[in-house]
Amino acid sequence: PLDLVEYCCNLLEELQIDIDPQCAIAFNCEYKFIPGCMDEKLLGYILRNLLSNARKYSPNHRIVKFTLTCQQEQAVFEI
């Protein structure tokens, strides 16, 4: 079990070190806490890969939008 909001915030802090300033990531979540039972390693691998690809293939000076919502008791990650 983990707090998905906190997990995503920590992941973005980690990624900030490697982020090219010309392509930032904006995280948005309307919740303070979303509980989830997930494999942290696998989730991290998936999100890092998606965010890395989004940054790589976005035009310079564009913000990559990363949103976490909860719909019908399911976490929804949008990049």
C-alpha positions in Angstrom: 0.0 0.0 0.0 1.1 3.5 -0.7 -0.1 7.1 -1.1 -0.1 7.7 -4.8 -0.1 11.5 -4.5 3.0 11.5 -2.3 4.6 8.8 -4.6 4.1 11.0 -7.7 5.5 14.1 -5.9 8.6 12.2 -4.8 9.1 10.8 -8.3 8.9 14.3 -9.8 11.4 15.6 -7.2 13.8 12.7 -8.3 13.3 13.5 -12.0 13.9 17.2 -11.5 17.6 16.5 -11.3 17.6 15.1 -14.8 15.0 17.4 -16.4 16.0 19.7 -19.2 14.8 23.2 -18.2 13.4 23.6 -21.6 10.8 20.9 -21.0 9.3 20.9 -17.5 6.7 18.6 -16.0 3.6 20.0 -14.3 1.9 17.6 -11.8 -1.8 18.1 -11.0 -3.9 16.2 -8.5 -7.1 17.5 -6.8 -6.7 15.1 -3.9 -4.3 15.3 -1.0 -4.2 11.5 -0.6 -5.0 8.6 -2.9 -4.4 5.2 -1.4 -3.3 2.4 -3.6 -1.9 -1.1 -3.5 0.8 -1.2 -6.3 4.3 -2.5 -6.9 6.3 0.7 -6.4 9.2 -0.5 -8.6 6.9 -1.4 -11.5 4.9 1.8 -11.1 8.1 3.9 -11.0 9.5 2.1 -14.1 6.2 2.8 -16.0 5.9 6.4 -15.0 9.6 7.3 -15.6 9.4 5.8 -19.0 6.2 7.6 -20.0 7.4 11.0 -18.6 10.8 10.5 -20.2 9.2 9.9 -23.6 6.8 12.8 -23.2 9.8 15.1 -22.4 11.9 13.7 -25.3 9.2 14.0 -27.9 7.7 17.4 -26.8 8.7 20.6 -28.5 11.1 22.8 -26.6 9.7 25.1 -24.0 6.5 23.0 -23.7 5.2 21.8 -20.3 4.4 18.1 -20.0 1.2 17.7 -18.0 1.0 14.9 -15.5 -2.3 14.4 -13.9 -3.5 11.9 -11.2 -7.2 11.4 -10.6 -9.4 8.8 -9.1 -12.4 7.5 -11.0 -14.7 4.7 -9.7 -12.1 3.7 -7.1 -9.3 3.4 -9.8 -6.2 5.6 -10.1 -5.9 7.3 -13.5 -2.5 8.6 -14.6 -2.6 11.0 -17.6 0.5 12.3 -19.3 
